[in-house]
Amino acid sequence: MSKLPTTLEESIALAQAATIAAIEAGHQRITVEILIPELKSMGLARQFIESFVERGNTLKVLFTDTGAAALAKRDWQDISFKIDDLGNSRSPIEDKIQAEDQLFIAIDPSAVEVAQVEKLCTAAGDRPVILFLPKLEDAAIVGIGYAARQLRDRFLTTLTCAYYIKPLETAAIYRCYPAQWQVWLEADDDYTLLSESPEKPVGDELDAILTPTTPGDNATAVKSPGIFASLGRFLRTLSR
């Protein structure tokens, strides 16, 4: 039975291990989501990438624009992997992919870049693509009606979530591959596991889990101190 991580370092380590496990299991389009707005994606990305640096120049890290890519090249010293951006109409992503590239990590892609990300995944073929801290939850509503459904059916459903952690007001949604999706409820600085399911709980399903008829109806005896039990202490780890 998995438990919530208690530190940022543990969360990153779990995300790395879950991603490697997903790749080894044959998944090729992988997402890693740590949904805490206070955290900066650049620092988290550098820590996460550490598990893959031994791949050298067969690893390509891609940012959403040339400015972010240039900033990473400036700040990340002594790296062996390649850094680029997701491309644009004048510099298509397809032209940036080379034969020696064996693993791609796209940092912080949003719904705005979903078309570029889809092109990246198509061009990558059977080579793994990791979307680190993607903001694609709104991508299915980009456009109207049929176009949005096409996008969801064609691309978003091909993604496998290796790692996901999101705080709610008094709860957390968590997934660490290959474990199932979990919902944890906060209680007295601990988190109690409420449910596990093969699919991410959303909407009415999530509401039903969080508001059982009788308090504790869905809860199990499994408890974890949790990464959000002391968010202030957790965030201070960023300055170490």
N, C-alpha and C positions, 0 to 999 in steps of 0.2 A: 504494500500500500504506500503510495507516494505521499509526501507532505509538502506543504508550501516552503519555499526557500526562506531563509531568515536574514540573508545579507545580499547585497548587490553582487558580490563576487560569486556566491553560491548560485544565484540566478543565472549569471552569465555562463558558469561552468555547466549547469544543467542544460542550458540552451545549446551550448557547443556539443555536448554528448548526445542530446536528442537529435540534433541536425545530422551528426555523423551516423547515428543509428538509422535515420530515415534514408540517407543516401545509400547506406549499405543494404537496406531493404529494397532498393530499386526505385525509390521516389526521386523524381527529377526536377520538380517544381515545388520548392519548399519555402514556407514562410516562418519567420521568427518575430514574435510580437511581444514587446514589453511596454505595456500601455500606461506609462506614468508620465504625464506631461512635463513634470519638473526635470526630468532627465534629458541630457543633451545627447543627441544621436551620434555625434562625432566621437565622443569619448567611449560610448558603449560599443560602437562599431569597431574601434581599434582593439578593444579588449576581446571582442568576439572573434575577430579575424585571426587572433593569435593562434588559434587551434589549427589554422590552415596555412600558416606562413611557410611550412616546410615544403609546400608545393612550388615555391619559388615563382618563376615567371609563367608557370602554367595556371596561376591564379590571377584573375582579373577582377578588380574591385571597381564598380561603376557608380558614379554619383549622378544626381538628377540634372546637373548643369555644369558648365565649364568652370564657373566660379567655385563651386563646392569641390570639384576635382582638383583645382589649382590650390585651394586651401589645404587639402589633405596632402598633396605633394610637398607643400611647404612645411607643414607641421609634423608629418610622419617621417622621421629620419631613419636612414639605414634600412629601408625596406627592400625585399627581394621580389615582391609581387608588382603587378602593373596596375596603374590607376588611370581611369578614363571617365567619360561621361556617357549618358544614355543616347547621345546623338540628337540631331535635329534634321530639318529638311535639307540643309546644306551639307550635313555630315551624318548620313544615316548610320544607325547602330549596326546594320548588316556589314558595313565597311570596316567596322572596328573589331570584328571578331576574326581571330586568326587561328590557323590550324593548331598551334601549340597551346591555345587556351583550353583548359580542361575543366575549370570550375569558375563560375561567375557569382559574385556577390553584389547585388544592387542595394545601395544604401538609401533608406528613407523614401522610396517611391510612393507617390500619392495618386489619387484618382486622375489628376492632370496628366501624369506620365503613363497611364495604364496602357495606352496604345504602343508606346515605346517598349514597355516591359513585355508586352505580348510579342512584339517583333523580336526582342532579345531571346525570349524562350523558343520561338520558332527557329531562329537562326542557330541557336545553341544545339538544336537537335536532341541527341541523347546525352549530352553533357549536362550535369546538374547546374541549376540556377537557384540561388538562395536569395530571397527577398527579406532583407533585414530591416525591421521596423517599418513595414509597409503601411500605408494609410489607404487601403483599397476598399474599406468597408462601404464607402460612398460610391465606389465605381459603378455599382449596379444601377445607380440612379442617375448617372451621367447620361444625358440624352433623355428621350421620352419613350415610354412604352416598349415597342418591339425592338428598337435599337439597344435599349438597356438589357432586355432579356437575352438578345443575341450575345452581348458582351459577357453576361453572366454564364450562359450555357457554353459558350465557346472557350472561354479562358478561365474565369474565376473558379469554376468547378474543377479545373485540372490541378489546382494548388493543394498541397498537403501541408497542414500546420504541424510543424515539429515542436514549437514551443509558443505558449501564449500565457500571459498573466495580466490580468486587468482588475484593478480595485473598483468596487462599487461603493455605495455609501456605507454599508455595513457588511459587505461581503466581498468575495473575489471569485473570478472565473479563471480556471487554470487548466493547462494541458501540457504535458511533457511526454513526447512520443517515446515509447509506443503505448503509454497509458491512455485511458479514455479522458474525455472532458470532465472536469470536476467543478462543482460549486461549493465554496466554503463560506460559512457564516461567522462573522466576528462576534465574540462573546468574552468579555472580561480579559482583553488582551490575548486571547487565544482564538484560533479559528477551528470550527467544527465542520467536518465534511458532511454536506447535505446530500449530494447526489453525484453519480457517475453515469455518463452516457456516451455512446459512440459518436454522436454528433454534437456540435456546439449548441447549447441551449440559448434560445433567443426569444424575444417577445413574450407571448402568453405562457410558453413553456417555462421560461426563466422566472416569470412572475409567480407561477404556481409553486416552483421549487422554493422561492424565497418567502412565500407567504402561505405556509401550510395551515390547514384548518385548526390544528392545535399546535401551540409552540413545541418544537422539537419532534413533530411527527416524522419528518424526513431525515432527521439527523442521525448520524452514527456516533459511536463512541470515539472515533478517531479524531484527535486534536493535534494542532500544530501551532507554534507561536506565530508563524506567519511573517511574511515580508512586510505587511502593512500594519502589523500590530503597533509598531512605533515608526511611523513614516518619517518623522523628523530625524531620528537616529539613522534610519536607512539612507536618507538623502545626504547626510553628512559624510557618508563613505565616499562620496564623489570627490571630496576635497582632499582626500588622503594622498 
